[in-house]
């Protein structure tokens, strides 16, 4: 009876009860002056109607409660941050309630899994922040204690240690500024200032600013062979920040005497920007987490290069704030390609 509708089930139960009652009357009631066939018919009709009415009121009471429970479960399920798909109800209220409860349980299970991942992420994040800030703080502490212990009067080290302490302070400021930028991007507090600007001119500006660092490592920066302006719509300052970060990373972690290329492609209503190098590449297992805060492929080398581990996270948030996407492809020993899109203007 699982696939029967409640109405059909009521009729079937009433018929079975009536038939059983009639059969008992037929077997027990003796032959007499009263027409036995008429008595059986009256008995069947009476028992059928009475049973049907009884079951109807029971159903009315029970299914009213079930409907209320169904609505309550559905409301709780839809209040979830990421509710599941909208269910298609059947005629059977019990099946509908079962489906809602199972869907709700599945949503809660997924939510618990997300909360566990967030908790792991939170612990990692706090640990990373603590570690990143602890390093420059300990450096500053060491320099200051050395100066207080007599180094302040030693001209051979006093100025040098003050310069080193200043660099550690600058590193702390950079970390805090990057954290603030990410927080503002995530909460929407950091408002973009969109405008129409020439992407080629921005490329030239960034390449000129980074050319000296690239030359020191023998890396050649190449630009698109575009003679005409390519206009896009976005926050020029923030897009410049994206380009600087990606090109600086390419120079820092690329092979000496390598190449970093900037290319653009027509992608319908968008312009696709691609920054590639022929550097050491990134292992496949690191790619899914590359845009996470403080995530580093080579932690020791990254800290030697002075990175905060927040650059790619900021890049991702800036591009997503423009309602665009960024992706990365890489092969170890071959190189890395970062690509993102911008809206045409």
C-alpha positions, 0 to 999 in steps of 0.5 A: 500500500506504499504507492497508494494514495491516502484516499484509495487506501481509505476506500480499500480498508473500508471495503475490506472491513465491510466485506469481513463484517458481512461475511461474519454476519452471513455465516452466523445469522441463521436462516429465518423470516428475514431475507438473508441477502437483504440483511447482508446488503444492509450490513455491508453498506452500513459497515462500509459507510461507518468504517469510511467515516471513521477512517476519514476523521482519523485521516483528517486528524492525522494528515492535518498534523502531517501537513503541519509537520511537512511545512515545518520541516520544509521551512527549516530546510529552506532556511539553510545557507545552501538548501538542496533542490526544490522537491517535487511532491507526490499525492502521498503526504507520507512520502512527501514528508519522508522526502523532506526529512531525508532532504533536510538530513542531507542538507544538515550533513552537508552543512556539518561537513562545511562547518568542519572544513571551515573549522580546519581552515580557521585553525590553519588561518590563525596559525598562519597569521600567528606565524607570519607576524611572529617572525618579524616581531621576533626579528625586531625584538632581537635587533632592539635587545642587541642595541640596548645591550650596547650595540647602540653605541657601536657605529658598525651595527647600530644603523644596520640593525635599525634598518633591519628592524624597519624592514621587519616593521614594513613586512608587518605593515604589508601583512596587515594591509593585505589582510585588511584588503582581503577582509574588505573585499570579502565583506564588500566594504572595499568599493571598486571604482570602475572606469573605462581604461586602455589595457595595453597602456596598463600592461606597459606601465606595469612592465616598465615598473617591473623590468629592472627586477626581471633584468636582474634575474635575466627574465624577459617580459613580453607584451601583446603585439597590439598597436591599438588600445584595448578598452576594458571596464573595471577598477584600474588601480585594482587590476594593476594590483592583479597584474603586478602580483602575477608578474612579480610572482612570475619573476620571483619564482621563474627560472633565471634567463626565462621568459614571462609573456602577457597575452590577450584574447578576444572572448566574446563580451570579455577580454581574456588576459593570460600571463605565462612563464617557462619557470619551474611550474607547480605540482598538481596537488598544490593547484586547488589551494593556490588561491588560499590565504597564506598558502605556499608551494615552497614555504621556505623559498617564499619567505626568503623572497619576502612574500606574505602568502596573501597575494594570490588570495587578493588577486582572486578576490579582486577578479571575483569582485569584478564578476569575472573568473581567474584560473591557473594551469601548471606543469612542473618543469614546463611553466605556469599560466594564469588567466583571467577575464575582464569586461569589454568597454 
